[in-house]
């Protein structure tokens, strides 16, 4: 499996406030970005996998809404997570 519990904990330790803080926007955005990268690689190999394509679009929308929320609440946290994950604005 590509996403283990240890990998999730690592994301929340690095980007969240703590390893147990799984609800922080930064931790969720980092986790979504990892999943998006994995699904993108899968779709490059399997172009006709439309259910994965729909899941990818749903994840991108969730990440975008979390980033919009973060931008409205605290612009410095938004800029930090964008820079840390190398995301386009």
C-alpha contacts under 8 A as a table, 3 or more apart, distances in Angstrom:
res1	aa1	res2	aa2	distance
1	X	4	X	6.64
3	X	7	X	6.14
3	X	8	X	6.99
4	X	7	X	5.17
4	X	8	X	6.43
5	X	8	X	5.12
5	X	9	X	6.15
6	X	9	X	5.06
6	X	10	X	6.12
7	X	10	X	5.03
7	X	11	X	6.43
8	X	11	X	5.18
8	X	12	X	6.38
8	X	31	X	7.04
9	X	12	X	5.17
9	X	13	X	6.04
9	X	19	X	5.63
9	X	20	X	7.82
10	X	13	X	5.12
10	X	14	X	6.10
10	X	19	X	7.31
11	X	14	X	5.21
11	X	15	X	5.91
11	X	16	X	7.40
11	X	27	X	6.17
11	X	30	X	6.54
11	X	31	X	6.48
12	X	15	X	5.35
12	X	16	X	4.65
12	X	17	X	7.38
12	X	18	X	6.38
12	X	19	X	5.04
12	X	20	X	7.37
12	X	21	X	6.73
12	X	22	X	6.21
12	X	27	X	4.94
12	X	28	X	7.85
13	X	16	X	5.61
13	X	17	X	6.86
13	X	18	X	5.10
13	X	19	X	4.37
13	X	20	X	7.97
14	X	18	X	7.93
14	X	27	X	7.87
15	X	26	X	5.67
15	X	27	X	5.04
15	X	30	X	7.03
15	X	81	X	7.89
16	X	19	X	7.01
16	X	21	X	6.30
16	X	22	X	7.27
16	X	24	X	5.81
16	X	25	X	7.74
16	X	26	X	5.82
16	X	27	X	4.76
17	X	21	X	6.14
17	X	24	X	7.32
18	X	21	X	5.21
19	X	22	X	7.11
21	X	24	X	6.15
22	X	27	X	6.55
22	X	28	X	7.16
23	X	27	X	7.20
23	X	28	X	6.86
24	X	27	X	5.41
24	X	28	X	6.35
25	X	28	X	5.17
25	X	29	X	6.06
25	X	66	X	6.33
25	X	67	X	7.78
25	X	70	X	7.01
26	X	29	X	5.14
26	X	30	X	6.19
26	X	77	X	7.97
26	X	81	X	6.42
27	X	30	X	5.16
27	X	31	X	6.20
28	X	31	X	5.03
28	X	32	X	6.03
28	X	63	X	7.88
29	X	32	X	5.06
29	X	33	X	6.04
29	X	63	X	5.64
29	X	66	X	6.94
29	X	67	X	7.40
30	X	33	X	5.07
30	X	34	X	6.33
30	X	85	X	7.11
31	X	34	X	5.20
31	X	35	X	6.33
32	X	35	X	5.06
32	X	36	X	5.97
32	X	59	X	6.54
32	X	60	X	7.73
32	X	63	X	6.32
33	X	36	X	5.00
33	X	37	X	6.17
33	X	63	X	7.61
33	X	85	X	7.88
34	X	37	X	5.23
34	X	38	X	6.35
35	X	38	X	5.07
35	X	39	X	6.17
36	X	39	X	5.16
36	X	40	X	6.00
36	X	56	X	6.23
36	X	59	X	6.84
36	X	60	X	7.11
37	X	40	X	5.10
37	X	41	X	6.35
38	X	41	X	5.31
38	X	42	X	6.37
39	X	42	X	4.92
39	X	43	X	6.14
39	X	52	X	7.11
39	X	53	X	8.00
39	X	56	X	6.41
40	X	43	X	5.11
40	X	44	X	6.31
40	X	56	X	7.55
41	X	44	X	5.18
41	X	45	X	6.82
42	X	45	X	5.45
42	X	46	X	6.12
43	X	46	X	4.78
43	X	47	X	5.31
43	X	48	X	7.86
43	X	49	X	6.88
43	X	52	X	7.41
43	X	53	X	7.13
44	X	47	X	6.00
46	X	49	X	5.75
47	X	50	X	7.88
49	X	52	X	5.65
49	X	53	X	6.44
50	X	53	X	4.79
50	X	54	X	6.17
51	X	54	X	5.13
51	X	55	X	6.27
52	X	55	X	4.95
52	X	56	X	6.06
53	X	56	X	5.04
53	X	57	X	6.31
54	X	57	X	5.18
54	X	58	X	6.24
55	X	58	X	5.04
55	X	59	X	6.21
56	X	59	X	5.11
56	X	60	X	6.20
57	X	60	X	5.08
57	X	61	X	6.22
58	X	61	X	5.12
58	X	62	X	6.28
59	X	62	X	5.03
59	X	63	X	6.13
60	X	63	X	5.14
60	X	64	X	6.07
61	X	64	X	5.01
61	X	65	X	6.16
62	X	65	X	5.19
62	X	66	X	6.24
63	X	66	X	5.13
63	X	67	X	6.13
64	X	67	X	5.05
64	X	68	X	6.12
65	X	68	X	4.99
65	X	69	X	6.16
66	X	69	X	5.02
66	X	70	X	6.13
67	X	70	X	4.97
67	X	71	X	6.02
67	X	78	X	6.75
68	X	71	X	5.02
68	X	72	X	6.24
69	X	72	X	5.21
69	X	73	X	6.19
70	X	73	X	5.11
70	X	74	X	5.76
70	X	75	X	6.85
70	X	77	X	6.98
70	X	78	X	5.53
71	X	74	X	5.60
71	X	75	X	4.79
71	X	77	X	7.68
71	X	78	X	5.25
72	X	75	X	6.69
74	X	77	X	5.62
74	X	78	X	6.48
75	X	78	X	4.95
75	X	79	X	6.17
76	X	79	X	5.11
76	X	80	X	6.12
77	X	80	X	5.05
77	X	81	X	6.24
78	X	81	X	5.40
78	X	82	X	6.20
79	X	82	X	5.15
79	X	83	X	6.11
80	X	83	X	5.20
80	X	84	X	6.04
81	X	84	X	4.99
81	X	85	X	6.04
82	X	85	X	5.47
82	X	86	X	5.77
82	X	87	X	5.17
82	X	88	X	7.27
82	X	89	X	7.51
83	X	86	X	5.09
83	X	87	X	6.80
